[in-house]
Each structure stands twice: as C-alpha cells, then as structure tokens.
Amino acid sequence: MPDVAVRRAAYAVRPQGFALSVRAGTLLCVEVIEADIVRIPPGNLRVPRAEFVAVWVAAERRCAGEWYAAGVALTCRWIGGAVVRAFDGRLAPARAPVTKRTARAYEELIQAEYLAAEALDQRRPRPWWLDERAGWIEGVCATLRWAWIRSGPPPIELRERNAG
C-alpha cells in the first residue's frame, strides 16, 4: 500500500471514565496529515473540504477523552479515505464506523452507512455495547448528517466560529 508515512503519530488511549471491552478494542487517536487531506474523495463530501478537515482534526484531538468525538473521528477517517494501521500492523483503509465495511467510502456506501447509523441509533432496546459507549453513535450520526446529508451544524464546534 502506498504512503507508509500516512500515520505519523498514532497512540492508544482509553477515554476517561470508560472501560473498553475486548470487543471494542483500543481507541486510537491519530494525527491528520497532508496525505490524508489530499486523499479525500471530492464526491464523499457535501460540505467544504476545509471545514471537514477542521472538524476531523478537532475530533482527533478530543477522541481520547470522549466517545462522541471518537465517533466523529472514526466517521471522518472513513469518509475521508484515510489509511490506518490495523492492530496486526498492516495498513488498511479505515473501516466504516457502524457496518465495519472494509471498502473505501464512496457515495452509495456513505448513504448506506448513514441509514445503518440512524437505524442503530433508533434501535430499542439499545445494544449493551452501545450503552457502554455513551455518545459514540450520536457522533457518528451527527457527522454523517452534516457531511453527507447537509443537515445540521458541524458535529464538533470549531473555535474559529466561536471567536467570530
């Protein structure tokens, strides 16, 4: 796979106040680099690329401390076509956050992921593993609604907006 330097700074973290189950694995936060930004397929976004990148960077910075930001970060990685290091050390495309598809995101898959995320969010009773990750599915849904459906504000408030 090209771009071995796609991920320069990946580190394992555990969100404060959350116990990660074996099924969940370890939450990884990564640095978004120029190669990630260039790789974003134009057809995957319905918001300005610069705004998407700003949200992605903010989510990666916060994902160590909260499940909501982790949901946003994982969704941005998949939509953005990021290449990540798997737990076995191999480089692979980021997986879809809900369906765990290994295929790179493209328009039809993003729509299907959006529908799957909304269905999971509305499922009652909620799956036990979802209750353990309070805010995660909300972050995934908010990101897909904003970046794909163009509904609602960015999933993470950006400091530049607050200053203005």
C-alpha positions as CSV (number, residue, x, y, z in Angstrom):
1,M,0.0,0.0,0.0
2,P,1.5,3.4,-0.8
3,D,2.2,6.2,1.7
4,V,3.7,4.2,4.5
5,A,4.0,7.6,6.3
6,V,0.2,8.1,6.2
7,R,0.0,7.9,10.0
8,R,2.9,9.5,11.9
9,A,1.5,9.8,15.4
10,A,-0.9,7.1,16.4
11,Y,-1.3,6.3,20.1
12,A,-3.5,4.1,22.1
13,V,-5.7,5.8,24.7
14,R,-8.6,5.0,27.0
15,P,-11.3,7.6,27.4
16,Q,-11.6,8.8,31.0
17,G,-14.5,7.1,32.8
18,F,-15.0,4.5,30.1
19,A,-13.9,0.9,30.3
20,L,-13.3,-0.6,26.8
21,S,-14.4,-4.1,26.3
22,V,-12.4,-6.7,24.5
23,R,-15.0,-6.4,21.6
24,A,-14.3,-2.7,21.4
25,G,-10.5,-3.0,21.3
26,T,-8.4,0.1,22.0
27,L,-9.4,3.5,20.9
28,L,-6.7,5.1,18.7
29,C,-6.3,8.8,18.0
30,V,-4.3,9.9,15.0
31,E,-2.7,13.0,13.6
32,V,-4.4,14.2,10.4
33,I,-1.6,14.9,7.9
34,E,-1.4,16.4,4.4
35,A,-1.6,13.0,2.7
36,D,-5.0,12.4,4.5
37,I,-6.3,15.7,3.2
38,V,-5.2,15.2,-0.4
39,R,-6.7,11.7,-0.4
40,I,-10.3,12.8,0.5
41,P,-12.5,11.9,-2.5
42,P,-14.4,15.1,-3.6
43,G,-17.6,13.1,-4.1
44,N,-17.6,12.0,-0.5
45,L,-18.2,15.5,0.9
46,R,-21.2,17.8,0.6
47,V,-19.6,20.4,2.9
48,P,-16.5,22.5,2.2
49,R,-13.3,20.4,2.4
50,A,-11.6,22.9,4.7
51,E,-14.5,22.8,7.1
52,F,-14.5,18.9,7.0
53,V,-10.8,18.9,7.7
54,A,-11.1,21.3,10.6
55,V,-13.8,19.1,12.2
56,W,-11.7,15.9,11.6
57,V,-8.6,17.5,13.2
58,A,-10.7,18.7,16.2
59,A,-12.3,15.3,16.6
60,E,-8.9,13.5,16.6
61,R,-7.6,15.9,19.2
62,R,-10.6,15.2,21.5
63,C,-11.2,11.5,20.8
64,A,-9.0,10.4,23.7
65,G,-11.4,11.8,26.2
66,E,-14.9,11.1,24.9
67,W,-16.9,8.7,22.9
68,Y,-18.8,11.4,20.9
69,A,-15.5,12.8,19.5
70,A,-14.3,9.2,18.8
71,G,-17.5,8.6,16.7
72,V,-16.9,11.8,14.8
73,A,-13.2,10.9,14.2
74,L,-13.9,7.4,13.0
75,T,-16.6,8.6,10.7
76,C,-14.3,11.3,9.3
77,R,-11.5,8.8,8.7
78,W,-13.8,6.5,6.7
79,I,-15.4,9.3,4.7
80,G,-12.0,10.9,4.1
81,G,-10.5,7.6,2.8
82,A,-7.8,7.5,5.5
83,V,-5.3,4.7,5.6
84,V,-4.8,3.4,9.2
85,R,-2.6,0.8,10.8
86,A,-4.6,-2.2,11.9
87,F,-3.9,-3.9,15.2
88,D,-1.9,-6.5,13.4
89,G,0.4,-3.8,12.0
90,R,-0.9,-3.8,8.4
91,L,-2.0,-0.7,6.6
92,A,-5.6,-0.7,5.5
93,P,-8.4,1.6,4.6
94,A,-10.3,2.9,7.6
95,R,-13.4,0.8,8.3
96,A,-17.0,2.2,8.2
97,P,-17.9,3.1,11.8
98,V,-21.2,1.1,12.0
99,T,-21.2,-1.6,9.4
100,K,-17.4,-2.1,9.7
101,R,-17.2,-2.4,5.9
102,T,-13.6,-2.6,4.7
103,A,-14.3,-1.0,1.4
104,R,-13.3,2.6,0.9
105,A,-16.2,5.1,1.2
106,Y,-18.0,6.2,-1.9
107,E,-21.4,7.8,-2.4
108,E,-23.6,4.7,-2.2
109,L,-21.7,3.2,0.7
110,I,-21.9,6.5,2.6
111,Q,-25.7,6.6,2.1
112,A,-26.0,3.0,3.3
113,E,-23.8,3.8,6.3
114,Y,-25.9,6.8,7.1
115,L,-29.1,4.6,7.1
116,A,-27.4,1.9,9.2
117,A,-26.2,4.5,11.7
118,E,-29.6,6.1,12.1
119,A,-31.2,2.6,12.4
120,L,-28.8,1.7,15.2
121,D,-29.4,5.0,17.0
122,Q,-33.1,4.3,17.0
123,R,-32.9,0.7,18.0
124,R,-34.7,-0.2,21.2
125,P,-33.7,-1.7,23.4
126,R,-30.3,-0.3,22.8
127,P,-27.5,-2.8,22.5
128,W,-25.5,-3.2,25.7
129,W,-22.2,-2.3,23.9
130,L,-23.7,0.9,22.7
131,D,-24.7,1.9,26.2
132,E,-21.1,1.5,27.2
133,R,-20.0,4.0,24.6
134,A,-22.2,6.9,25.5
135,G,-22.2,9.5,22.8
136,W,-20.5,7.3,20.1
137,I,-23.4,6.7,17.8
138,E,-24.6,10.3,18.3
139,G,-21.2,11.4,17.0
140,V,-21.3,9.1,14.0
141,C,-24.9,10.2,13.1
142,A,-24.1,13.9,13.5
143,T,-21.1,13.6,11.3
144,L,-23.0,11.7,8.5
145,R,-25.9,14.1,8.7
146,W,-23.6,17.1,8.4
147,A,-21.0,15.9,5.9
148,W,-23.3,13.8,3.7
149,I,-26.9,14.9,4.2
150,R,-26.0,18.6,4.8
151,S,-28.3,18.7,7.7
152,G,-27.4,20.4,11.0
153,P,-24.3,22.1,12.2
154,P,-20.8,20.6,12.2
155,P,-20.6,17.7,14.8
156,I,-17.9,19.5,16.7
157,E,-17.9,23.2,17.4
158,L,-14.9,24.9,15.9
159,R,-13.1,27.5,17.8
160,E,-12.9,29.9,14.8
161,R,-16.7,30.1,14.8
162,N,-16.8,30.9,18.4
163,A,-14.3,33.7,18.1
164,G,-16.3,35.4,15.3
